[in-house]
Amino acid sequence: MLLPTTEQLPQSDAIDALSPHAAAEAMLGGHQAALDAIRAALPALVEGAKAMAAAIRAERSLIYIAAGSSGLMALADACELPGTFGIPAGRIQIHMAGGIPTDGAMPGNTEDDTQAAEVAAQNVHKGDAVIVLSASGSTPYAVAAALSAKAKGASIIAIANNPNTELLNLADIAICLQTPPEVIAGSTRLGAGSAQKVALNMMSSLMGIALGHVYKGQMVNVIADNAKLQKRAAGMIKSITGVSDSVAEAALAQSGGEIKSAILVALGCPINAATDLLAAHDGHLGPCINSLNQDINV
């Protein structure tokens, strides 16, 4: 029986027989080859981002489900969304087989716990976007959670590194990252994990763009909750509007730290009107600024 690609033996010399430098080169080559595998999945990634954005617009949840190293990739992506794009933390759920580790212990047998997967899916509702990851595409925890979530009417976005697998076949949006065999056989924390991390990063970033949280390449919905980000927020306001540092800082204070509103305030829009304008344009700054410019030119 042919093993899944992620379980096959390396295609090159055994890495433990190489010099440390040659082994490092082989690992880097493995990661680069894995990233190249993402290109074929770009259309599916775009569809996944649309589904995620639709869930947030409808005030539904993004729910990440996975086991092992795939779970760690999901955890990293999910935890960055509130700070980067201002996605409410209450709209995000993270379920890892065995729970999120608090130390170095991450038992492997938890990925077979289908009962725990069904419990994890209990809080899934119709309209949620459920992102399920499994390098093999057949991890029992991931498959069981996806089946349960699908039965509840959620949109299932599946990411796997082997084609024609159970998880991909049941998904509404199937993202196959067909990475080559690992340089250390079966160690999907290497190339497969890198491909998953980048794919998740791209998909959630595309979601942020679709929601209007990126303007002129800048994170205009970032949560500025430290000195560095407060300085960055004021810098964004200044660069987009052309106002002085003091005006940018005053606008940010007046808007309660909400950068989009602060940008409109810096352009002369009263704070209440800025809030209404953003609501009218679904949170997208471009149309709001165009509307202000049209009013000025009338």
C-alpha positions in Angstrom: 0.0 0.0 0.0 1.4 3.4 -1.0 2.0 5.7 1.9 0.6 9.3 1.8 3.2 11.7 0.5 3.7 13.2 4.0 4.7 9.8 5.3 7.0 8.7 2.5 10.8 8.4 2.9 12.9 11.3 1.8 13.7 11.6 -1.9 17.3 12.6 -1.2 20.2 11.2 0.9 19.3 10.5 4.5 19.7 13.8 6.4 21.5 12.3 9.3 24.3 11.1 7.0 25.0 14.7 5.9 27.2 17.4 7.3 25.4 19.9 9.5 25.6 22.5 6.8 24.4 20.1 4.1 21.5 19.1 6.4 20.6 22.7 6.9 20.6 23.2 3.2 18.4 20.2 2.7 15.9 21.4 5.3 15.7 24.9 3.7 15.1 23.2 0.3 12.3 21.2 1.9 10.6 24.3 3.2 11.0 26.1 -0.1 9.5 23.2 -2.0 6.6 23.1 0.4 5.9 26.8 -0.1 5.9 26.3 -3.8 3.0 23.8 -3.3 0.8 26.6 -2.1 0.6 28.2 -5.6 -1.8 25.5 -6.9 -4.1 26.2 -3.9 -4.4 30.0 -4.4 -8.0 29.9 -5.8 -9.2 27.8 -2.9 -7.4 30.1 -0.4 -9.2 33.1 -1.9 -12.5 31.2 -1.5 -11.6 30.4 2.1 -10.9 34.0 2.8 -14.3 35.0 1.4 -16.0 32.5 3.6 -14.1 33.8 6.7 -15.0 37.4 5.9 -18.7 36.4 5.3 -18.8 34.8 8.8 -17.4 37.9 10.5 -19.7 40.3 8.6 -22.7 38.1 9.7 -21.4 38.3 13.3 -20.7 34.6 13.3 -17.5 32.9 14.5 -14.2 31.7 13.0 -13.4 28.2 14.5 -10.0 26.6 14.2 -9.8 22.9 14.8 -6.7 20.6 14.5 -4.3 18.3 16.2 -0.6 18.2 16.8 1.6 20.6 14.8 -1.3 21.5 12.6 -3.0 22.7 15.8 -0.1 24.9 16.7 -0.2 26.5 13.2 -3.9 27.2 13.7 -3.3 28.6 17.2 -0.7 31.0 15.9 -3.0 32.3 13.2 -6.1 32.6 15.3 -4.5 34.4 18.2 -3.1 37.1 15.9 -6.4 38.2 14.4 -7.7 40.4 17.2 -4.5 42.4 17.4 -3.7 42.6 13.7 -7.2 43.2 12.3 -9.3 44.0 15.3 -11.4 40.9 14.9 -13.3 40.5 18.2 -11.7 37.8 20.3 -15.2 36.5 21.2 -15.7 35.7 17.5 -12.8 33.3 17.5 -12.6 29.7 18.8 -9.6 27.5 18.9 -9.8 23.7 19.5 -6.7 21.5 19.7 -6.8 17.8 20.3 -5.9 17.3 24.0 -6.4 21.1 24.6 -3.9 24.0 24.1 -0.6 22.9 25.7 0.7 24.9 28.6 4.1 23.1 28.6 6.0 20.9 26.3 3.6 18.0 26.6 1.4 17.3 23.6 0.4 13.6 23.6 -0.1 12.1 20.2 -3.0 9.8 21.2 -5.4 12.7 21.5 -5.7 13.0 17.7 -7.7 9.8 17.8 -10.3 11.1 20.2 -13.3 11.5 18.1 -15.6 12.0 21.1 -13.6 15.1 22.1 -13.9 16.3 18.5 -17.7 16.2 18.7 -17.6 18.0 22.1 -15.4 20.7 20.4 -18.0 21.2 17.7 -20.9 21.6 20.2 -20.6 25.4 20.0 -20.6 25.6 16.2 -23.6 27.3 14.6 -24.9 27.8 11.1 -23.0 30.5 9.4 -19.7 29.9 11.2 -16.5 29.4 9.2 -14.7 26.3 10.6 -11.1 26.0 9.5 -9.9 22.4 10.0 -6.3 21.3 9.5 -4.7 17.8 9.1 -1.4 17.2 7.3 -2.5 13.6 6.5 -6.1 14.6 5.7 -7.3 11.7 7.7 -6.7 12.6 11.4 -9.7 11.2 13.3 -10.1 14.3 15.6 -10.1 16.7 12.6 -12.4 14.6 10.4 -14.9 14.0 13.2 -15.0 17.7 14.2 -15.5 18.7 10.5 -18.3 16.2 10.1 -20.1 17.4 13.2 -19.6 21.1 12.3 -20.9 20.5 8.7 -24.0 18.8 10.1 -24.7 22.1 12.1 -24.6 24.2 8.9 -21.2 25.7 9.2 -18.9 26.4 6.2 -16.0 23.9 6.4 -12.6 25.1 5.1 -10.2 22.2 5.2 -6.4 22.3 4.8 -4.5 19.0 4.2 -1.2 18.1 2.6 -2.4 14.9 0.8 -4.9 14.9 -2.1 -8.2 12.9 -2.2 -8.4 12.5 1.5 -11.4 12.2 3.8 -11.1 15.7 5.2 -10.8 17.4 1.9 -13.6 15.4 0.3 -16.1 16.5 3.0 -15.1 20.2 2.9 -17.0 23.0 1.4 -13.7 24.6 0.5 -10.8 22.1 0.1 -7.3 23.5 0.2 -4.8 20.9 -0.8 -1.2 21.8 -0.1 0.5 18.9 -1.8 3.9 19.2 -0.2 6.7 16.7 -1.0 8.0 14.1 1.4 9.7 15.6 4.4 13.5 15.5 4.7 12.8 13.7 8.0 10.2 11.2 7.1 6.8 12.0 8.6 7.9 15.1 10.5 5.1 17.4 9.3 6.3 20.1 11.6 8.8 20.8 8.8 7.6 21.4 5.2 3.9 20.6 5.7 3.8 22.8 8.7 5.4 25.7 6.9 3.0 25.4 4.1 0.0 25.4 6.5 1.4 28.4 8.4 1.8 30.4 5.2 -1.6 29.3 3.8 -3.4 30.3 7.0 -1.5 33.6 7.1 -2.5 34.4 3.5 -6.1 33.4 3.9 -6.7 35.4 7.1 -4.8 38.4 5.6 -7.0 38.3 2.5 -10.0 38.2 4.9 -8.7 41.3 6.6 -8.4 43.1 3.3 -12.0 42.0 2.3 -13.3 43.4 5.6 -11.7 46.8 4.9 -9.0 46.4 7.6 -6.2 47.2 5.2 -5.9 50.6 3.5 -2.9 51.6 1.3 -1.1 48.5 2.6 -1.5 49.5 6.2 -3.3 47.8 9.2 -5.9 50.4 9.8 -7.9 48.3 12.2 -4.9 47.2 14.4 -5.5 47.3 18.2 -3.0 49.9 19.3 -2.5 48.6 22.9 1.1 49.3 23.5 3.5 52.2 22.9 4.9 50.9 19.7 1.5 50.4 18.1 0.2 53.7 19.4 3.1 55.4 17.6 2.4 53.3 14.5 -1.2 54.2 14.6 -0.4 57.9 14.7 2.1 57.4 11.9 -0.6 55.8 9.7 -3.0 58.7 10.3 -0.3 61.1 9.4 0.8 59.3 6.3 -2.7 58.8 4.9 -4.0 62.3 5.7 -0.9 64.5 5.6 -1.7 66.1 8.9 0.9 67.0 11.6 1.9 64.7 14.5 -0.1 66.7 17.0 -3.3 66.6 14.8 -2.9 62.9 14.2 -2.5 62.2 18.0 -5.5 64.4 18.8 -7.6 62.6 16.2 -6.6 59.2 17.6 -7.5 60.3 21.1 -10.8 61.7 20.0 -11.7 58.4 18.3 -10.9 56.3 21.3 -8.0 54.7 19.5 -10.0 53.6 16.5 -7.7 54.3 13.6 -10.3 54.4 10.7 -12.4 56.9 12.6 -9.3 58.9 13.5 -8.3 59.2 9.9 -11.7 60.6 9.0 -11.6 63.0 12.0 -8.1 64.2 10.9 -9.6 65.0 7.5 -12.2 67.2 9.2 -15.1 64.9 9.7 -16.9 65.1 13.1 -16.5 61.8 15.1 -20.2 60.9 15.0 -20.3 61.5 11.3 -17.1 59.4 10.9 -18.7 56.5 12.7 -21.9 56.8 10.5 -19.8 57.0 7.3 -17.8 53.9 8.1 -21.0 52.0 8.9 -22.5 53.1 5.5 -19.4 51.9 3.6 -19.1 48.6 5.5 -15.9 49.7 7.3 -13.9 50.5 4.1 -11.9 53.7 4.3 -11.5 54.4 0.6 -15.2 55.1 -0.2 -15.4 57.2 3.1 -12.5 59.4 2.1 -13.9 59.7 -1.5 -17.2 60.8 0.0 -15.5 63.5 2.1 -13.5 64.7 -0.9 -16.7 65.0 -3.0 -18.4 67.0 -0.2 -15.4 69.4 -0.1 -15.4 69.8 -3.9 -19.1 70.6 -4.1 
